């Protein structure tokens, strides 16, 4: 097997692992404090308001969960579907980047829902209630995670079609029989066991099979 092909096939586990880790960290980041606002005395029921990532946008948690689900499906997906999932992962990564950038550019707007909850005031008037705004490191971490996911998704799209099939038990019946016939011709004991589990005799071939009758 050419070295390049072997590398493309061996990239499956690292890429899927990378997607899982990035998705899990994005889920962790979504429940951390992203913004801290100090409100003017008497402006609201609280003087210090902490806002988590998922409070700025519920889509953060959904994106992280969707990423983990995509990684799970990727382990058993066929060649064509892997490219679709790769594009989806890249889009999910772009979504995380957008959420983080939006928070860094306009933290007050991202926290406006929480400010309204404690003050009863909405819209641009909220700016008159705020004494200071501090943004934590988590939006930047989320941007980095999104960029990693976007790159991983592109890599899956490019190399996913060259990976080996996720597992024979997910193949169609006809394809599985052809693979078992080929495996028997080369002494593939795994194919023999799979044939026996399906009620077939791995040593029995029809005239149309790829291997001669033993």
SULHU-V451833 format. One record per helix or strand of 3 or more residues. SS is the DSSP state (H for helix, E for strand). FROM is the first residue (numbers start at 1). TO is the last residue. If there is no record, write none. Layout:
{{SS | FROM | TO} {SS | FROM | TO}}
//
This chain:
{{H | 3 | 30} {E | 33 | 39} {E | 48 | 52} {H | 53 | 56} {H | 59 | 74} {H | 79 | 105} {H | 107 | 110} {H | 112 | 119} {H | 123 | 129} {E | 130 | 135} {H | 138 | 162} {H | 168 | 170} {H | 173 | 185} {H | 189 | 197}}
//
